[in-house]
């Protein structure tokens, strides 16, 4: 859905509350007593039921609704892809370029939040913040900042650092694809592409490799 994802989420929740209040208002159980007692019952039950429904909806029910209603693509799972990077060596002033294949992107998503963790054979990145927004031409942008922690035995040549990434989310034949760029505070940058996905959310590199059954990106 075109528009701001946060606004779409708020609109969806407000519609849910309003619809529930209308349904309760027509229930015979509530149509007793004074107008004040009637309003008090409606408000009390609406708040209680809505709180429960929002909790369940946030965790899983939103995935059962069409995307045009929620305004949110379902990215939950582990994505497999590759990464190409360039690093400006501060000592030699030369550019170092290489490819990382595979790289895994584990996304844990609810209706109201999204968390991202990237795994390679040498390091792990955990998102510090993340934002999902729609564009006017039919795709979404996933932007996030992250903290990268290299494997302890590699710290001599690869230090802990922070970075940011922006991934374009589009559909090809009804299947999502993720691709975009990233930057770090150690003068490196690159691009990432993800075209394969498993529904489980891996918690480390080994689990991600096991989920896909190999360690190469097709």
C-alpha positions in Angstrom: 0.0 0.0 0.0 1.3 3.4 -0.9 1.9 5.7 2.0 3.6 5.7 5.4 3.8 2.3 7.0 3.4 3.7 10.5 0.3 5.6 9.4 -1.2 2.5 7.9 -0.6 0.6 11.1 -2.3 3.3 13.2 -5.2 3.4 10.8 -5.6 -0.4 11.0 -5.6 -0.4 14.8 -8.1 2.6 15.0 -10.4 0.8 12.6 -10.2 -2.3 14.7 -11.2 -0.4 17.9 -14.0 1.5 16.1 -15.4 -1.7 14.6 -15.4 -3.5 18.0 -17.1 -0.6 19.7 -19.9 -0.6 17.1 -20.4 -4.3 17.4 -20.6 -4.1 21.2 -23.0 -1.1 21.0 -25.6 -3.3 19.2 -25.2 -6.2 21.6 -28.4 -6.6 23.8 -26.3 -7.2 26.9 -25.0 -3.6 26.8 -28.3 -1.9 26.0 -29.4 -1.7 29.6 -29.2 0.9 32.4 -28.7 4.7 32.0 -26.7 6.2 29.1 -23.8 6.7 31.4 -23.8 3.0 32.4 -24.2 2.0 28.8 -21.2 4.1 27.7 -19.1 2.8 30.7 -19.7 -0.8 29.6 -18.9 -0.1 26.0 -15.6 1.7 26.9 -14.6 -0.9 29.5 -15.2 -3.9 27.3 -13.8 -2.2 24.2 -10.5 -1.5 26.0 -10.2 -5.0 27.5 -11.0 -6.9 24.3 -9.0 -4.6 22.1 -5.9 -5.0 24.3 -6.1 -8.8 23.9 -6.8 -8.6 20.1 -4.0 -6.1 19.5 -1.6 -8.5 21.3 -2.6 -11.5 19.2 -2.9 -9.4 16.0 0.6 -7.9 16.5 2.2 -11.4 16.9 0.5 -13.4 14.2 -3.0 -12.5 13.0 -1.9 -9.6 10.7 -0.1 -12.2 8.5 -3.4 -13.8 7.7 -4.8 -10.5 6.2 -4.2 -9.3 2.6 -1.2 -7.0 2.3 -3.3 -4.2 0.9 -5.2 -4.0 4.2 -2.3 -4.1 6.6 0.1 -2.0 4.4 2.9 -4.2 5.6 4.9 -6.9 3.7 5.6 -10.0 5.7 9.4 -10.4 5.7 9.6 -12.7 8.7 12.2 -15.5 8.3 15.8 -16.1 7.2 17.0 -14.7 3.9 20.0 -16.0 2.0 22.1 -14.0 -0.4 25.5 -12.5 -1.2 27.4 -9.3 -0.4 29.9 -7.4 -2.4 32.0 -4.8 -0.5 34.8 -2.3 -1.0 37.1 -1.1 1.7 39.5 1.8 1.6 42.7 0.6 3.3 43.8 3.6 5.4 47.5 2.5 5.3 47.9 1.8 1.6 45.1 4.0 0.3 44.1 1.1 -2.0 40.6 -0.2 -2.4 40.1 -3.8 -1.3 37.1 -5.5 -3.0 35.6 -8.9 -2.3 32.4 -11.0 -2.2 30.8 -12.7 0.8 28.7 -15.7 -0.2 26.6 -16.6 1.5 25.3 -14.0 3.9 22.1 -14.6 5.9 19.5 -12.0 7.0 17.3 -13.1 9.9 14.2 -10.9 10.2 11.9 -11.2 13.3 8.8 -9.1 12.5 5.6 -8.4 14.2 3.0 -5.9 13.0 4.4 -3.1 15.1 8.2 -3.9 15.1 11.0 -5.4 13.1 14.4 -6.7 14.2 17.2 -7.8 11.9 20.3 -9.9 12.4 22.9 -10.6 9.7 25.2 -13.6 9.8 28.4 -14.4 7.8 31.0 -16.9 8.5 33.2 -14.2 10.1 30.8 -11.9 11.9 27.3 -11.1 13.2 25.3 -7.9 12.9 22.4 -6.9 15.1 20.0 -4.1 14.3 19.9 -1.1 16.6 16.9 0.5 14.9 14.8 -0.4 11.8 12.2 1.3 9.7 10.0 -0.1 7.0 8.3 2.4 4.6 6.4 2.3 1.3 7.1 4.3 -1.8 4.7 5.8 -4.3 5.9 3.5 -7.1 5.1 0.1 -5.6 8.0 -1.1 -3.5 9.2 -0.8 0.1 12.4 0.3 1.7 13.8 -1.3 4.8 16.3 1.0 6.5 18.3 0.0 9.6 21.4 0.7 11.6 23.4 -2.1 13.1 26.3 -3.1 15.4 28.7 -5.7 13.8 30.7 -8.1 16.0 33.4 -10.1 14.2 34.5 -13.5 15.5 36.9 -13.1 18.4 39.8 -14.8 16.5 39.5 -12.3 13.7 39.6 -9.1 15.8 43.2 -8.4 14.8 42.1 -7.6 11.2 38.4 -6.9 11.6 37.3 -4.7 14.4 33.8 -4.2 15.9 32.0 -1.4 14.1 28.6 0.1 13.3 26.8 0.7 10.0 23.6 1.4 8.2 21.8 -0.3 5.3 18.9 0.4 3.0 17.2 -2.5 1.2 14.7 -2.2 -1.6 11.9 -4.8 -1.2 10.1 -5.7 -4.4 8.2 -8.6 -5.9 9.0 -10.8 -8.9 6.3 -13.3 -9.8 4.7 -12.8 -6.4 7.9 -13.5 -4.5 9.7 -10.9 -2.4 13.3 -9.9 -3.2 15.6 -7.7 -1.1 18.5 -5.7 -2.4 20.4 -2.6 -1.6 23.5 -0.9 -0.1 25.2 -0.6 3.3 27.9 1.7 4.8 30.1 1.4 7.9 32.1 3.7 10.1 35.3 2.0 9.1 35.2 3.3 5.5 33.7 0.3 3.9 30.6 0.0 1.8 28.9 -2.5 -0.5 25.7 -4.0 -1.8 23.6 -7.0 -0.7 21.1 -9.1 -2.5 18.7 -11.7 -1.1 16.4 -13.9 -3.2 15.9 -17.1 -1.1 13.9 -17.3 2.2 13.1 -19.9 4.8 10.3 -19.3 7.3 12.3 -20.0 10.4 14.2 -17.2 12.1 17.8 -18.4 12.5 19.8 -17.3 15.6 23.3 -17.9 14.3 25.3 -18.7 11.2 25.3 -22.4 11.7 21.5 -22.5 12.1 21.1 -20.5 8.9 23.3 -22.8 7.0 21.4 -25.8 8.3 18.1 -24.3 7.3 19.2 -24.0 3.7 21.1 -27.3 3.6 24.3 -25.9 2.1 26.7 -22.9 2.3 26.5 -21.4 -1.1 24.1 -19.0 -2.6 22.4 -20.3 -5.7 
